[in-house]
Amino acid sequence: MSDSTTETKRARQKQRREQRLEEQRREVAKARRNRLIAIVALCAVAAAGLGYVVYDRIQKAAADDRQEAQVAAELQELGCTPITDQPDLGGGHLQLDQASLTAADPALLYGDHGAGTRREQAQCGHAPLAATGHQPTYRRVSRPPTRVTSS
């Protein structure tokens, strides 16, 4: 009798072990399937977000093009001409020393395009501020007042 009890006990243990292994396999397969579903869902959300961004940019570009065409039509009705850039003369286009620049007539130096900004005029000595001997201030720097303390 002990032999049959042992066999049945072994068979029961083997059956329980196989059931546990089968249950573990099912859990692993379920976890793998859930991971796959989560990854696919995440990719779908990312693709939808990217699609929305691309769609939005295309719509904005089309709206900008329509607005640009509308503004161009309004400017055409008003008789405005396209912008033309003047050639760059560079920073050293006046090849004279300071004394010659101060003595020269601005009309001769600059021709038909004028003397330029007040800063350019001051550099040549033709601005009203340069005539008074004061240097023009081009940039204001706000600094706290300095206190001199005796030591």
C-alpha positions in Angstrom: 0.0 0.0 0.0 2.8 2.3 0.7 3.9 2.0 -2.8 0.6 3.1 -4.3 0.4 5.9 -1.8 3.9 7.1 -2.7 3.1 7.0 -6.4 -0.1 8.9 -6.0 1.7 11.4 -3.8 4.4 11.8 -6.4 1.8 12.1 -9.1 0.0 14.7 -7.1 3.2 16.7 -6.4 4.1 16.5 -10.1 0.6 17.6 -11.1 0.7 20.6 -8.7 4.2 21.6 -9.9 3.0 21.5 -13.5 -0.1 23.6 -12.6 2.2 26.2 -10.9 4.5 26.3 -13.9 1.5 26.6 -16.3 0.1 29.4 -14.2 3.5 31.2 -14.2 3.6 30.8 -18.0 0.2 32.3 -18.3 1.1 35.2 -16.0 4.3 35.9 -18.0 2.4 35.7 -21.3 -0.3 38.1 -19.9 2.4 40.6 -18.7 4.1 40.4 -22.1 0.8 41.0 -23.8 0.0 44.0 -21.5 3.5 45.5 -22.2 2.9 45.1 -25.9 -0.5 46.8 -25.7 1.0 49.6 -23.6 3.8 50.2 -26.1 1.4 50.2 -29.1 -0.9 52.6 -27.3 2.0 54.9 -26.4 3.2 54.9 -30.0 -0.3 55.7 -31.3 -0.6 58.6 -28.9 2.8 59.9 -29.9 2.0 59.6 -33.6 -1.3 61.4 -33.1 0.5 64.2 -31.2 3.1 64.5 -34.0 0.3 64.5 -36.6 -1.5 67.3 -34.8 1.7 69.4 -34.6 2.4 68.9 -38.3 -1.3 69.7 -39.2 -1.2 72.8 -37.0 2.0 74.1 -38.7 0.6 73.5 -42.1 -2.5 75.4 -41.2 -0.5 78.3 -39.7 1.7 78.4 -42.8 -1.3 78.5 -45.1 -2.9 81.3 -43.0 0.3 83.3 -43.1 0.5 82.9 -46.9 -3.1 84.1 -47.2 -2.4 87.1 -44.9 0.8 87.9 -46.9 -1.1 87.8 -50.2 -3.9 90.0 -48.7 -1.3 92.6 -47.4 0.5 92.5 -50.8 -2.8 93.1 -52.6 -3.6 96.1 -50.3 -0.1 97.5 -50.8 -0.5 97.1 -54.6 -3.8 99.0 -54.4 -2.1 101.8 -52.5 0.7 102.0 -55.0 3.5 100.9 -52.8 6.6 99.5 -54.5 8.8 96.6 -53.4 11.7 97.3 -51.0 15.1 97.8 -52.7 18.3 97.5 -50.8 21.0 100.1 -51.3 24.5 98.9 -51.8 26.6 98.6 -48.6 29.3 101.2 -48.6 31.1 99.7 -45.6 32.4 101.3 -42.5 35.5 102.8 -44.2 34.0 104.6 -47.1 35.3 108.0 -46.0 39.0 107.7 -46.4 39.9 111.1 -44.9 41.5 112.0 -41.6 39.5 113.8 -38.9 40.7 117.3 -39.8 39.7 116.8 -43.5 36.3 115.4 -42.5 35.6 118.3 -40.2 36.6 120.9 -42.8 34.8 119.2 -45.7 31.2 120.1 -46.7 28.7 117.3 -45.9 27.1 117.7 -49.4 30.5 116.8 -51.0 31.1 113.9 -48.6 27.7 112.3 -48.8 26.4 113.3 -52.2 22.7 112.9 -52.9 22.0 110.4 -50.1 22.4 112.9 -47.2 24.7 112.9 -44.2 23.1 110.0 -42.5 22.4 109.7 -38.8 23.4 112.2 -36.1 26.0 109.8 -35.0 27.6 109.8 -38.4 27.4 113.6 -38.5 29.0 113.8 -35.1 31.9 111.5 -36.1 32.6 113.9 -39.0 32.2 117.0 -36.8 29.1 118.3 -38.6 26.5 117.8 -35.9 25.4 120.8 -33.8 26.6 119.0 -30.7 30.1 118.6 -32.1 30.2 122.3 -32.8 29.6 123.1 -29.1 32.5 120.8 -28.0 30.2 118.3 -26.3 30.3 114.7 -27.2 26.9 113.2 -27.9 25.7 110.4 -25.6 24.6 107.4 -27.6 23.7 105.0 -24.8 22.5 105.6 -21.4 23.9 103.4 -18.7 22.1 103.6 -15.4 24.5 103.0 -12.5 23.8 103.5 -8.8 25.5 106.6 -7.4 28.9 105.9 -6.0 29.6 107.0 -2.4 33.1 108.0 -1.5 33.8 107.1 2.1 36.8 108.4 4.1 38.9 105.8 5.6 
